Amino acid sequence: MPDSGKKVRLHFTPQTDALIDKYISERQLPNSCDDCTPIFDMLLQEILNIEREATQDQRQGSVKDIDGLFRTRNGLLVYTELKYNDDHDTGKFADINRKFIKTWAGLAVRHHITSPDQLFPIIYYFNPTKRYGPIHTPSRNIMRGSQLFDKYLQTSYGDVDKHLSDIGDDPEILNIFDEMYRQVRNLNTGSNSSG
C-alpha cells in the first residue's frame, strides 16, 4: 500500500480527536473495566459515525507516521503500529495508544471505511515479552514476536530476527552508534569535540 512506512497527512474532526482523548483518559481510571474490548469496539464505531456525518471542512489534518498498512489475501486492510519492545513508561504507553487510535481514525477517513471490521488495527511488538496488559487496546489487536508474521506475512519472523541480530553484532554498525553516543553526550555536557 502506498501509505505504508510513510508520514501522511490524515484528517478527522475535532470531535473524534476529543473522543479518543477522553477514551484514553478514562481507561486509566481505577474504576475502568478490565476488558476493554466492548468499549474499544464502541469507540471505533462512534468514530466512523462521527466521520460519516462530517464534511471535509469540519476535519482537521495532522501528519501521522503509518508504520505498516497492508491488505491481506482475503481483502482485509490491516494497520500496524510497530514497536520493538513493550517497555515504555506509563505516560508513553498511553501516548502510543492515543496515536494508534488517531491514526486508525485518519486512515478510516482516507480509505472510506464504513465498518470497523474493514480496517483491522494492530499494535505490534517485535519482542515477544509482554509488559502491559490490554488497558487501551484489546488483546486481539496486540501482537508480539512471531504472531503477526504467522498470521499475515510470508516472511519468517526467525529470518527477520536473525538479520536484526546480525546487524546488531556488526562492528561497523556498533562503531557508528558509539560515535553518535559520544556526540550526544558531548552536546549534553556542553563540551565541543571539535576543539
MARMARDO-701701 format. One record per residue: residue number from 1; x, y, z of N, C-alpha, C in turn. Coordinates in steps of 0.001 Angstrom, whole numbers, plus 500000, padded with zeros to 6 digits. Last residue first. Layout:
<pts>
{seq->NUM&nxx->X&nyy->Y&nzz->Z&caxx->X&cayy->Y&cazz->Z&cxx->X&cyy->Y&czz->Z}
...
</pts>
This chain:
<pts>
{seq->195&nxx->537079&nyy->521118&nzz->519403&caxx->538183&cayy->521899&cazz->519850&cxx->537906&cyy->522929&czz->520813}
{seq->194&nxx->535132&nyy->519372&nzz->518675&caxx->535999&cayy->519903&cazz->517618&cxx->537045&cyy->520880&czz->518150}
{seq->193&nxx->533506&nyy->518644&nzz->520763&caxx->534566&cayy->517697&cazz->520395&cxx->535504&cyy->518256&czz->519330}
{seq->192&nxx->532596&nyy->520670&nzz->523370&caxx->532615&cayy->520589&cazz->521935&cxx->533783&cyy->519703&czz->521519}
{seq->191&nxx->530338&nyy->520448&nzz->526150&caxx->531682&cayy->520480&cazz->525555&cxx->531584&cyy->520280&czz->524063}
{seq->190&nxx->527843&nyy->520162&nzz->527223&caxx->528230&cayy->521497&cazz->526817&cxx->529621&cyy->521570&czz->526234}
{seq->189&nxx->526804&nyy->517775&nzz->527781&caxx->527725&cayy->518305&cazz->528797&cxx->528213&cyy->519700&czz->528441}
{seq->188&nxx->525251&nyy->517223&nzz->525542&caxx->524601&cayy->517331&cazz->526852&cxx->525491&cyy->517908&czz->527928}
{seq->187&nxx->527165&nyy->517023&nzz->523534&caxx->526162&cayy->518085&cazz->523459&cxx->525518&cyy->518315&czz->524820}
{seq->186&nxx->528517&nyy->514713&nzz->524401&caxx->529227&cayy->515995&cazz->524374&cxx->528264&cyy->517170&czz->524281}
{seq->185&nxx->526463&nyy->512841&nzz->523958&caxx->526947&cayy->513072&cazz->525320&cxx->527706&cyy->514399&czz->525404}
{seq->184&nxx->526315&nyy->512934&nzz->521201&caxx->525164&cayy->513336&cazz->522009&cxx->525603&cyy->513654&czz->523427}
{seq->183&nxx->528886&nyy->511925&nzz->520565&caxx->528463&cayy->513254&cazz->520118&cxx->527289&cyy->513776&czz->520946}
{seq->182&nxx->528814&nyy->509345&nzz->521697&caxx->529813&cayy->510330&cazz->522147&cxx->529389&cyy->511748&czz->521770}
{seq->181&nxx->526717&nyy->508226&nzz->520168&caxx->526581&cayy->508359&cazz->521621&cxx->527555&cyy->509405&czz->522159}
{seq->180&nxx->527908&nyy->508195&nzz->517644&caxx->526696&cayy->509003&cazz->517873&cxx->526505&cyy->509239&czz->519365}
{seq->179&nxx->529955&nyy->506354&nzz->518168&caxx->530292&cayy->507735&cazz->517817&cxx->529088&cyy->508657&czz->518023}
{seq->178&nxx->528417&nyy->504043&nzz->518661&caxx->529334&cayy->504555&cazz->519693&cxx->529685&cyy->506013&czz->519429}
{seq->177&nxx->527147&nyy->503731&nzz->516177&caxx->526350&cayy->504053&cazz->517363&cxx->527221&cyy->504589&czz->518502}
{seq->176&nxx->529424&nyy->503129&nzz->514615&caxx->528567&cayy->504274&cazz->514267&cxx->527754&cyy->504691&czz->515485}
{seq->175&nxx->530303&nyy->500778&nzz->515875&caxx->531137&cayy->501982&cazz->515896&cxx->530334&cyy->503233&czz->515565}
{seq->174&nxx->528191&nyy->499037&nzz->515194&caxx->528436&cayy->499364&cazz->516600&cxx->529298&cyy->500613&czz->516738}
{seq->173&nxx->528605&nyy->498893&nzz->512434&caxx->527361&cayy->499487&cazz->512947&cxx->527555&cyy->499901&czz->514406}
{seq->172&nxx->531077&nyy->497563&nzz->512459&caxx->530952&cayy->498869&cazz->511805&cxx->529708&cyy->499610&czz->512312}
{seq->171&nxx->530512&nyy->495097&nzz->513735&caxx->531409&cayy->496084&cazz->514368&cxx->531293&cyy->497480&czz->513760}
{seq->170&nxx->527363&nyy->493704&nzz->514057&caxx->528314&cayy->494208&cazz->513065&cxx->529181&cyy->495303&czz->513695}
{seq->169&nxx->525335&nyy->492962&nzz->515707&caxx->526668&cayy->492440&cazz->516024&cxx->527752&cyy->492961&czz->515086}
{seq->168&nxx->523082&nyy->494050&nzz->514573&caxx->523465&cayy->494481&cazz->515916&cxx->524845&cyy->494018&czz->516333}
{seq->167&nxx->522923&nyy->492560&nzz->512229&caxx->523216&cayy->493993&cazz->512145&cxx->523719&cyy->494498&czz->513491}
{seq->166&nxx->522230&nyy->490087&nzz->513354&caxx->523475&cayy->490228&cazz->512593&cxx->523889&cyy->491691&czz->512481}
{seq->165&nxx->519718&nyy->490706&nzz->514420&caxx->520820&cayy->490312&cazz->515316&cxx->522173&cyy->490477&czz->514627}
{seq->164&nxx->518316&nyy->491183&nzz->512071&caxx->518481&cayy->492272&cazz->513043&cxx->519619&cyy->491963&czz->514021}
{seq->163&nxx->518451&nyy->488607&nzz->510946&caxx->519059&cayy->489753&cazz->510243&cxx->519280&cyy->490917&czz->511205}
{seq->162&nxx->516987&nyy->487148&nzz->512892&caxx->518402&cayy->486838&cazz->512628&cxx->519107&cyy->488009&czz->511942}
{seq->161&nxx->514453&nyy->488310&nzz->512626&caxx->515149&cayy->488384&cazz->513906&cxx->516649&cyy->488123&czz->513721}
{seq->160&nxx->513848&nyy->487512&nzz->510004&caxx->513970&cayy->488938&cazz->510334&cxx->514756&cyy->489108&czz->511629}
{seq->159&nxx->513741&nyy->484710&nzz->510353&caxx->514673&cayy->485322&cazz->509393&cxx->514905&cyy->486795&czz->509717}
{seq->158&nxx->511693&nyy->484432&nzz->512264&caxx->513056&cayy->483990&cazz->512578&cxx->514094&cyy->484593&czz->511641}
{seq->157&nxx->509453&nyy->485253&nzz->510825&caxx->509905&cayy->486053&cazz->511966&cxx->511350&cyy->485706&czz->512305}
{seq->156&nxx->509422&nyy->484986&nzz->507315&caxx->509561&cayy->484305&cazz->508596&cxx->510070&cyy->485276&czz->509667}
{seq->155&nxx->506985&nyy->486385&nzz->505130&caxx->508337&cayy->486380&cazz->505670&cxx->508353&cyy->485697&czz->507031}
{seq->154&nxx->504339&nyy->486605&nzz->504650&caxx->505026&cayy->485491&cazz->504003&cxx->506446&cyy->485334&czz->504535}
{seq->153&nxx->501896&nyy->487433&nzz->507232&caxx->503025&cayy->487721&cazz->506342&cxx->503664&cyy->486455&czz->505788}
{seq->152&nxx->499778&nyy->486863&nzz->509078&caxx->499544&cayy->487685&cazz->507899&cxx->500667&cyy->487728&czz->506860}
{seq->151&nxx->500416&nyy->485005&nzz->511154&caxx->499028&cayy->485214&cazz->510735&cxx->498902&cyy->485890&czz->509374}
{seq->150&nxx->503190&nyy->485011&nzz->511518&caxx->502481&cayy->483745&cazz->511344&cxx->501083&cyy->483941&czz->510760}
{seq->149&nxx->503701&nyy->487749&nzz->511877&caxx->504301&cayy->487033&cazz->510752&cxx->503529&cyy->485755&czz->510462}
{seq->148&nxx->502306&nyy->488235&nzz->514254&caxx->501950&cayy->488968&cazz->513034&cxx->502467&cyy->488232&czz->511799}
{seq->147&nxx->503679&nyy->486370&nzz->516047&caxx->502234&cayy->486335&cazz->515800&cxx->501824&cyy->487023&czz->514496}
{seq->146&nxx->506364&nyy->486407&nzz->516801&caxx->506033&cayy->485799&cazz->515509&cxx->504551&cyy->485900&czz->515140}
{seq->145&nxx->506148&nyy->489258&nzz->518817&caxx->507001&cayy->488205&cazz->518273&cxx->506522&cyy->487709&czz->516925}
{seq->144&nxx->502681&nyy->490119&nzz->519266&caxx->504086&cayy->490135&cazz->519684&cxx->504844&cyy->489013&czz->518977}
{seq->143&nxx->499822&nyy->492207&nzz->518979&caxx->500583&cayy->491026&cazz->518585&cxx->502035&cyy->491230&czz->518972}
{seq->142&nxx->496641&nyy->493269&nzz->519695&caxx->498042&cayy->493389&cazz->520101&cxx->498741&cyy->492094&czz->519716}
{seq->141&nxx->494000&nyy->492845&nzz->519303&caxx->494627&cayy->493875&cazz->518477&cxx->496071&cyy->494135&czz->518870}
{seq->140&nxx->493162&nyy->491067&nzz->521206&caxx->493091&cayy->490608&cazz->519811&cxx->493791&cyy->491579&czz->518861}
{seq->139&nxx->493290&nyy->492636&nzz->523531&caxx->494334&cayy->491637&cazz->523264&cxx->494334&cyy->491176&czz->521819}
{seq->138&nxx->492334&nyy->496087&nzz->522906&caxx->492058&cayy->494679&cazz->523230&cxx->493204&cyy->493747&czz->522843}
{seq->137&nxx->493807&nyy->498940&nzz->524336&caxx->493592&cayy->498194&cazz->523098&cxx->493375&cyy->496723&czz->523458}
{seq->136&nxx->494209&nyy->499858&nzz->526892&caxx->493543&cayy->500735&cazz->525923&cxx->493097&cyy->499986&czz->524674}
{seq->135&nxx->495115&nyy->497584&nzz->528307&caxx->494461&cayy->498691&cazz->529008&cxx->493632&cyy->499530&czz->528046}
{seq->134&nxx->496083&nyy->494616&nzz->528231&caxx->495254&cayy->495378&cazz->527291&cxx->494451&cyy->496482&czz->527997}
{seq->133&nxx->499231&nyy->494889&nzz->530024&caxx->498036&cayy->494198&cazz->529585&cxx->497236&cyy->495085&czz->528655}
{seq->132&nxx->502757&nyy->495174&nzz->529492&caxx->501454&cayy->495762&cazz->529819&cxx->500329&cyy->494881&czz->529309}
{seq->131&nxx->504742&nyy->493319&nzz->528760&caxx->504852&cayy->494117&cazz->529985&cxx->503496&cyy->494640&czz->530424}
{seq->130&nxx->505890&nyy->490451&nzz->527181&caxx->504711&cayy->491243&cazz->527493&cxx->504925&cyy->491987&czz->528808}
{seq->129&nxx->508135&nyy->489657&nzz->524576&caxx->507926&cayy->489851&cazz->526010&cxx->506766&cyy->490815&czz->526260}
{seq->128&nxx->508769&nyy->489443&nzz->521856&caxx->507572&cayy->488757&cazz->522354&cxx->507267&cyy->488983&czz->523839}
{seq->127&nxx->509553&nyy->492261&nzz->519904&caxx->509987&cayy->491418&cazz->521014&cxx->508747&cyy->490754&czz->521624}
{seq->126&nxx->507858&nyy->493719&nzz->518253&caxx->508753&cayy->492715&cazz->517675&cxx->509225&cyy->491734&czz->518738}
{seq->125&nxx->504545&nyy->494398&nzz->518697&caxx->505840&cayy->494460&cazz->519380&cxx->506716&cyy->493346&czz->518824}
{seq->124&nxx->501946&nyy->496146&nzz->517188&caxx->502843&cayy->495004&cazz->517078&cxx->504166&cyy->495298&czz->517779}
{seq->123&nxx->498648&nyy->496807&nzz->517285&caxx->499914&cayy->497270&cazz->517842&cxx->500810&cyy->496041&czz->517868}
{seq->122&nxx->496393&nyy->496956&nzz->514617&caxx->497248&cayy->496085&cazz->515431&cxx->498422&cyy->496904&czz->515971}
{seq->121&nxx->493110&nyy->497262&nzz->513243&caxx->494287&cayy->497895&cazz->513844&cxx->495056&cyy->496927&czz->514744}
{seq->120&nxx->491574&nyy->496642&nzz->510241&caxx->491937&cayy->495993&cazz->511495&cxx->493209&cyy->496634&czz->512056}
{seq->119&nxx->488981&nyy->497686&nzz->508577&caxx->490334&cayy->498184&cazz->508832&cxx->490744&cyy->497689&czz->510218}
{seq->118&nxx->486501&nyy->496514&nzz->508550&caxx->487165&cayy->496703&cazz->507255&cxx->488615&cyy->497167&czz->507404}
{seq->117&nxx->485268&nyy->496500&nzz->510991&caxx->485909&cayy->495254&cazz->510572&cxx->486550&cyy->495338&czz->509183}
{seq->116&nxx->484029&nyy->499015&nzz->511280&caxx->485324&cayy->498752&cazz->511933&cxx->486021&cyy->497477&czz->511472}
{seq->115&nxx->482830&nyy->500323&nzz->508192&caxx->482621&cayy->499381&cazz->509299&cxx->483984&cyy->499088&czz->509937}
{seq->114&nxx->483648&nyy->502047&nzz->506267&caxx->482270&cayy->502210&cazz->506756&cxx->481949&cyy->501294&czz->507928}
{seq->113&nxx->486355&nyy->503913&nzz->505049&caxx->485938&cayy->502752&cazz->505837&cxx->484540&cyy->503018&czz->506403}
{seq->112&nxx->487857&nyy->505509&nzz->503238&caxx->486393&cayy->505417&cazz->503160&cxx->485849&cyy->504161&czz->503852}
{seq->111&nxx->490494&nyy->506004&nzz->503659&caxx->490164&cayy->504806&cazz->502873&cxx->488660&cyy->504531&czz->502827}
{seq->110&nxx->490459&nyy->508329&nzz->505233&caxx->491224&cayy->508305&cazz->503972&cxx->490800&cyy->507155&czz->503062}
{seq->109&nxx->489016&nyy->507491&nzz->507507&caxx->488503&cayy->508556&cazz->506640&cxx->489151&cyy->508451&czz->505259}
{seq->108&nxx->490773&nyy->505532&nzz->508443&caxx->489381&cayy->505174&cazz->508162&cxx->488747&cyy->506217&czz->507244}
{seq->107&nxx->493053&nyy->507025&nzz->508931&caxx->493076&cayy->506036&cazz->507849&cxx->491657&cyy->505618&czz->507468}
{seq->106&nxx->492145&nyy->508499&nzz->511145&caxx->492513&cayy->509175&cazz->509910&cxx->492559&cyy->508239&czz->508712}
{seq->105&nxx->491755&nyy->506375&nzz->512971&caxx->490642&cayy->507254&cazz->512601&cxx->490933&cyy->507958&czz->511278}
{seq->104&nxx->494375&nyy->505359&nzz->513195&caxx->493302&cayy->504500&cazz->512664&cxx->492139&cyy->505366&czz->512182}
{seq->103&nxx->495539&nyy->507563&nzz->514412&caxx->495977&cayy->507186&cazz->513072&cxx->494931&cyy->506290&czz->512423}
{seq->102&nxx->494209&nyy->507442&nzz->516856&caxx->494019&cayy->508617&cazz->515995&cxx->494477&cyy->508318&czz->514567}
{seq->101&nxx->495180&nyy->505007&nzz->517844&caxx->493746&cayy->505134&cazz->517554&cxx->493487&cyy->506342&czz->516648}
{seq->100&nxx->497960&nyy->505626&nzz->518042&caxx->497491&cayy->504450&cazz->517318&cxx->496022&cyy->504606&czz->516910}
{seq->99&nxx->497999&nyy->507774&nzz->519805&caxx->498449&cayy->507968&cazz->518425&cxx->497936&cyy->506839&czz->517529}
{seq->98&nxx->497087&nyy->506379&nzz->522108&caxx->496359&cayy->507553&cazz->521601&cxx->496706&cyy->507777&czz->520117}
{seq->97&nxx->499116&nyy->504470&nzz->522452&caxx->497754&cayy->504031&cazz->522164&cxx->496910&cyy->505170&czz->521598}
{seq->96&nxx->501253&nyy->506191&nzz->522999&caxx->501336&cayy->505257&cazz->521869&cxx->499933&cyy->504815&czz->521467}
{seq->95&nxx->500334&nyy->507438&nzz->525342&caxx->500532&cayy->508230&cazz->524126&cxx->500616&cyy->507351&czz->522881}
{seq->94&nxx->500384&nyy->505300&nzz->527144&caxx->499103&cayy->505943&cazz->526833&cxx->499221&cyy->506730&czz->525527}
{seq->93&nxx->503185&nyy->504882&nzz->527124&caxx->502285&cayy->503805&cazz->526732&cxx->500917&cyy->504376&czz->526350}
{seq->92&nxx->504119&nyy->507231&nzz->528233&caxx->504467&cayy->506929&cazz->526846&cxx->503534&cyy->505854&czz->526295}
{seq->91&nxx->503141&nyy->506875&nzz->530848&caxx->502725&cayy->508010&cazz->530034&cxx->502970&cyy->507775&czz->528557}
{seq->90&nxx->504493&nyy->504455&nzz->531679&caxx->503035&cayy->504542&cazz->531620&cxx->502554&cyy->505688&czz->530731}
{seq->89&nxx->507308&nyy->503629&nzz->529540&caxx->506715&cayy->504036&cazz->530815&cxx->505231&cyy->504315&czz->530603}
{seq->88&nxx->507641&nyy->500661&nzz->527506&caxx->507512&cayy->502108&cazz->527657&cxx->506943&cyy->502449&czz->529031}
{seq->87&nxx->508069&nyy->498132&nzz->526485&caxx->508777&cayy->498534&cazz->527709&cxx->508706&cyy->500041&czz->527958}
{seq->86&nxx->507766&nyy->496192&nzz->524370&caxx->506632&cayy->496631&cazz->525185&cxx->507216&cyy->497093&czz->526525}
{seq->85&nxx->509912&nyy->496970&nzz->521596&caxx->509651&cayy->496402&cazz->522923&cxx->508385&cyy->496970&czz->523527}
{seq->84&nxx->509483&nyy->498026&nzz->518964&caxx->510400&cayy->496917&cazz->519208&cxx->510047&cyy->496207&czz->520511}
{seq->83&nxx->506434&nyy->498590&nzz->517208&caxx->507338&cayy->498928&cazz->518312&cxx->508270&cyy->497745&czz->518515}
{seq->82&nxx->504127&nyy->499777&nzz->514839&caxx->505245&cayy->498890&cazz->515129&cxx->506122&cyy->499438&czz->516251}
{seq->81&nxx->500873&nyy->499517&nzz->514098&caxx->501783&cayy->500435&cazz->514802&cxx->502906&cyy->499542&czz->515302}
{seq->80&nxx->499204&nyy->498592&nzz->511169&caxx->500046&cayy->498188&cazz->512292&cxx->500879&cyy->499358&czz->512804}
{seq->79&nxx->496191&nyy->497811&nzz->509613&caxx->497080&cayy->498912&cazz->510013&cxx->497878&cyy->498440&czz->511221}
{seq->78&nxx->494851&nyy->496038&nzz->506972&caxx->495451&cayy->495917&cazz->508300&cxx->496403&cyy->497087&czz->508512}
{seq->77&nxx->492011&nyy->495170&nzz->505211&caxx->493034&cayy->496201&cazz->505339&cxx->493534&cyy->496172&czz->506782}
{seq->76&nxx->491187&nyy->492107&nzz->503707&caxx->491160&cayy->492904&cazz->504933&cxx->492317&cyy->493910&czz->504919}
{seq->75&nxx->491364&nyy->490386&nzz->501508&caxx->490895&cayy->491753&cazz->501311&cxx->490850&cyy->492639&czz->502543}
{seq->74&nxx->492525&nyy->487930&nzz->501780&caxx->491059&cayy->487959&cazz->501745&cxx->490494&cyy->489381&czz->501738}
{seq->73&nxx->495215&nyy->488579&nzz->501890&caxx->494725&cayy->487847&cazz->500711&cxx->493194&cyy->487872&czz->500617}
{seq->72&nxx->495318&nyy->491957&nzz->503265&caxx->495511&cayy->490505&cazz->503314&cxx->494951&cyy->489860&czz->502044}
{seq->71&nxx->497075&nyy->494916&nzz->502768&caxx->495819&cayy->494205&cazz->502531&cxx->496119&cyy->492712&czz->502518}
{seq->70&nxx->498691&nyy->497160&nzz->505084&caxx->498674&cayy->496166&cazz->504016&cxx->497310&cyy->495523&czz->503917}
{seq->69&nxx->500811&nyy->499254&nzz->506661&caxx->499447&cayy->499200&cazz->506144&cxx->499466&cyy->498223&czz->504980}
{seq->68&nxx->502832&nyy->500495&nzz->509259&caxx->502522&cayy->499399&cazz->508350&cxx->501064&cyy->499444&czz->507937}
{seq->67&nxx->503203&nyy->503153&nzz->510203&caxx->504275&cayy->502162&cazz->510250&cxx->504039&cyy->501029&czz->509261}
{seq->66&nxx->502653&nyy->506205&nzz->509414&caxx->501939&cayy->504946&cazz->509200&cxx->503004&cyy->503865&czz->509097}
{seq->65&nxx->502699&nyy->509079&nzz->511275&caxx->503535&cayy->508005&cazz->510741&cxx->502669&cyy->506769&czz->510595}
{seq->64&nxx->500756&nyy->511939&nzz->510387&caxx->500929&cayy->510733&cazz->511197&cxx->501883&cyy->509785&czz->510481}
{seq->63&nxx->499841&nyy->515276&nzz->510477&caxx->500733&cayy->514286&cazz->509884&cxx->500935&cyy->513145&czz->510872}
{seq->62&nxx->496450&nyy->516347&nzz->510332&caxx->497724&cayy->516246&cazz->511050&cxx->498535&cyy->515116&czz->510421}
{seq->61&nxx->493600&nyy->518397&nzz->509749&caxx->494636&cayy->517489&cazz->509279&cxx->495834&cyy->517495&czz->510203}
{seq->60&nxx->490138&nyy->518353&nzz->510599&caxx->491470&cayy->518962&cazz->510708&cxx->492495&cyy->517923&czz->510285}
{seq->59&nxx->486876&nyy->518752&nzz->509198&caxx->488013&cayy->517925&cazz->509607&cxx->489286&cyy->518749&czz->509682}
{seq->58&nxx->484958&nyy->520293&nzz->508122&caxx->484911&cayy->520108&cazz->509575&cxx->486119&cyy->519328&czz->510093}
{seq->57&nxx->485336&nyy->520103&nzz->505392&caxx->485634&cayy->521388&cazz->506043&cxx->485650&cyy->521271&czz->507569}
{seq->56&nxx->484298&nyy->517601&nzz->504818&caxx->485752&cayy->517775&cazz->504787&cxx->486158&cyy->519073&czz->505482}
{seq->55&nxx->481704&nyy->516871&nzz->507205&caxx->482165&cayy->517342&cazz->505902&cxx->483684&cyy->517509&czz->505968}
{seq->54&nxx->480401&nyy->514009&nzz->508989&caxx->481229&cayy->515216&cazz->508872&cxx->481492&cyy->515579&czz->507412}
{seq->53&nxx->479163&nyy->511582&nzz->509171&caxx->478312&cayy->512774&cazz->509140&cxx->479090&cyy->514055&czz->508862}
{seq->52&nxx->481319&nyy->509869&nzz->509308&caxx->480348&cayy->509676&cazz->508219&cxx->479481&cyy->510926&czz->508047}
{seq->51&nxx->482537&nyy->510601&nzz->511687&caxx->483182&cayy->510957&cazz->510427&cxx->482264&cyy->510782&czz->509221}
{seq->50&nxx->480746&nyy->509537&nzz->513587&caxx->481068&cayy->510972&cazz->513569&cxx->481598&cyy->511372&czz->512194}
{seq->49&nxx->480850&nyy->506786&nzz->512913&caxx->479578&cayy->507524&cazz->512889&cxx->479818&cyy->509031&czz->512784}
{seq->48&nxx->483557&nyy->506184&nzz->513351&caxx->483005&cayy->506074&cazz->511999&cxx->481686&cyy->506838&czz->511876}
{seq->47&nxx->483618&nyy->506619&nzz->516142&caxx->484489&cayy->507396&cazz->515243&cxx->483927&cyy->507367&czz->513824}
{seq->46&nxx->481845&nyy->504614&nzz->516940&caxx->481478&cayy->506017&cazz->517140&cxx->482335&cyy->506935&czz->516275}
{seq->45&nxx->483378&nyy->502341&nzz->516318&caxx->482103&cayy->502569&cazz->515629&cxx->481674&cyy->504029&czz->515760}
{seq->44&nxx->485518&nyy->502679&nzz->518105&caxx->485763&cayy->502647&cazz->516662&cxx->484488&cyy->502923&czz->515874}
{seq->43&nxx->484052&nyy->502569&nzz->520567&caxx->484831&cayy->503746&cazz->520188&cxx->485057&cyy->503780&czz->518677}
{seq->42&nxx->483059&nyy->499953&nzz->520564&caxx->482110&cayy->501080&cazz->520514&cxx->482820&cyy->502364&czz->520086}
{seq->41&nxx->485498&nyy->498596&nzz->520776&caxx->484655&cayy->498391&cazz->519600&cxx->483647&cyy->499526&czz->519446}
{seq->40&nxx->486229&nyy->499528&nzz->523319&caxx->487094&cayy->499806&cazz->522163&cxx->486285&cyy->499672&czz->520879}
{seq->39&nxx->484215&nyy->498389&nzz->524854&caxx->484247&cayy->499853&cazz->524723&cxx->485191&cyy->500295&czz->523601}
{seq->38&nxx->484748&nyy->495583&nzz->524547&caxx->483461&cayy->496177&cazz->524130&cxx->483522&cyy->497696&czz->523960}
{seq->37&nxx->487604&nyy->495407&nzz->525400&caxx->487121&cayy->495038&cazz->524063&cxx->485789&cyy->495691&czz->523707}
{seq->36&nxx->488695&nyy->495782&nzz->527880&caxx->488405&cayy->496985&cazz->527096&cxx->487775&cyy->496668&czz->525743}
{seq->35&nxx->488245&nyy->494424&nzz->530892&caxx->488171&cayy->494048&cazz->529482&cxx->487762&cyy->495265&czz->528662}
{seq->34&nxx->488136&nyy->495878&nzz->533306&caxx->489365&cayy->495198&cazz->532904&cxx->489380&cyy->494840&czz->531418}
{seq->33&nxx->486701&nyy->499191&nzz->533503&caxx->486587&cayy->497730&cazz->533439&cxx->487875&cyy->497118&czz->532904}
{seq->32&nxx->487820&nyy->501727&nzz->535754&caxx->487547&cayy->501286&cazz->534383&cxx->487569&cyy->499752&czz->534345}
{seq->31&nxx->488480&nyy->502730&nzz->538226&caxx->487199&cayy->502028&cazz->538119&cxx->486869&cyy->501594&czz->536694}
{seq->30&nxx->490938&nyy->504068&nzz->537920&caxx->490894&cayy->502800&cazz->538657&cxx->489581&cyy->502033&czz->538511}
{seq->29&nxx->491613&nyy->505239&nzz->534565&caxx->490997&cayy->505412&cazz->535876&cxx->490857&cyy->504072&czz->536589}
{seq->28&nxx->492443&nyy->504873&nzz->532026&caxx->493487&cayy->504880&cazz->533052&cxx->492921&cyy->505034&czz->534461}
{seq->27&nxx->490309&nyy->505179&nzz->530396&caxx->490848&cayy->503821&cazz->530523&cxx->491920&cyy->503741&czz->531605}
{seq->26&nxx->489941&nyy->507939&nzz->530333&caxx->489037&cayy->507118&cazz->531146&cxx->489561&cyy->505702&czz->531342}
{seq->25&nxx->491992&nyy->508698&nzz->528512&caxx->491985&cayy->509170&cazz->529909&cxx->491132&cyy->508278&czz->530796}
{seq->24&nxx->491139&nyy->507446&nzz->526136&caxx->492453&cayy->507124&cazz->526713&cxx->492493&cyy->507520&czz->528187}
{seq->23&nxx->488603&nyy->508728&nzz->525794&caxx->488712&cayy->507271&cazz->525936&cxx->490031&cyy->506888&czz->526619}
{seq->22&nxx->489385&nyy->511393&nzz->525423&caxx->488531&cayy->511024&cazz->526562&cxx->488631&cyy->509517&czz->526836}
{seq->21&nxx->490802&nyy->511189&nzz->523015&caxx->491475&cayy->511659&cazz->524233&cxx->490700&cyy->511259&czz->525478}
{seq->20&nxx->488674&nyy->510385&nzz->521338&caxx->489814&cayy->509490&cazz->521561&cxx->490569&cyy->509893&czz->522824}
{seq->19&nxx->487045&nyy->512676&nzz->521439&caxx->486504&cayy->511375&cazz->521846&cxx->487637&cyy->510396&czz->522163}
{seq->18&nxx->488704&nyy->514626&nzz->520323&caxx->488312&cayy->514733&cazz->521734&cxx->487786&cyy->513399&czz->522264}
{seq->17&nxx->488820&nyy->513641&nzz->517665&caxx->490041&cayy->513862&cazz->518432&cxx->489735&cyy->513880&czz->519939}
{seq->16&nxx->486127&nyy->513782&nzz->516931&caxx->486803&cayy->512478&cazz->517001&cxx->488055&cyy->512577&czz->517854}
{seq->15&nxx->485885&nyy->516583&nzz->517006&caxx->485015&cayy->515745&cazz->517844&cxx->485625&cyy->514344&czz->518008}
{seq->14&nxx->487587&nyy->517495&nzz->515043&caxx->487949&cayy->517746&cazz->516438&cxx->487102&cyy->516906&czz->517406}
{seq->13&nxx->487717&nyy->514875&nzz->512497&caxx->487109&cayy->516033&cazz->513159&cxx->487683&cyy->516258&czz->514558}
{seq->12&nxx->490558&nyy->514130&nzz->510408&caxx->489377&cayy->513739&cazz->511167&cxx->488916&cyy->514953&czz->511956}
{seq->11&nxx->493094&nyy->513193&nzz->508110&caxx->492083&cayy->514152&cazz->508537&cxx->490980&cyy->513465&czz->509334}
{seq->10&nxx->496652&nyy->513014&nzz->507603&caxx->495350&cayy->512378&cazz->507781&cxx->494383&cyy->513388&czz->508370}
{seq->9&nxx->499479&nyy->513038&nzz->505780&caxx->498515&cayy->513949&cazz->506396&cxx->497155&cyy->513254&czz->506396}
{seq->8&nxx->502033&nyy->510694&nzz->506572&caxx->500907&cayy->511069&cazz->505719&cxx->500001&cyy->512025&czz->506487}
{seq->7&nxx->505060&nyy->509137&nzz->506320&caxx->504339&cayy->510173&cazz->507049&cxx->503276&cyy->510698&czz->506102}
{seq->6&nxx->505211&nyy->505555&nzz->505670&caxx->505366&cayy->506973&cazz->505330&cxx->504664&cyy->507869&czz->506337}
{seq->5&nxx->504650&nyy->502872&nzz->505791&caxx->506011&cayy->503296&cazz->506063&cxx->506268&cyy->504771&czz->505790}
{seq->4&nxx->502043&nyy->502955&nzz->503431&caxx->502783&cayy->502175&cazz->504413&cxx->504226&cyy->502661&czz->504542}
{seq->3&nxx->500735&nyy->504169&nzz->501346&caxx->500911&cayy->504936&cazz->502583&cxx->501807&cyy->504236&czz->503606}
{seq->2&nxx->500541&nyy->502244&nzz->499238&caxx->501409&cayy->503416&cazz->499097&cxx->501661&cyy->504192&czz->500390}
{seq->1&nxx->500857&nyy->498821&nzz->500000&caxx->500000&cayy->500000&cazz->500000&cxx->500906&cyy->501246&czz->500000}
</pts>
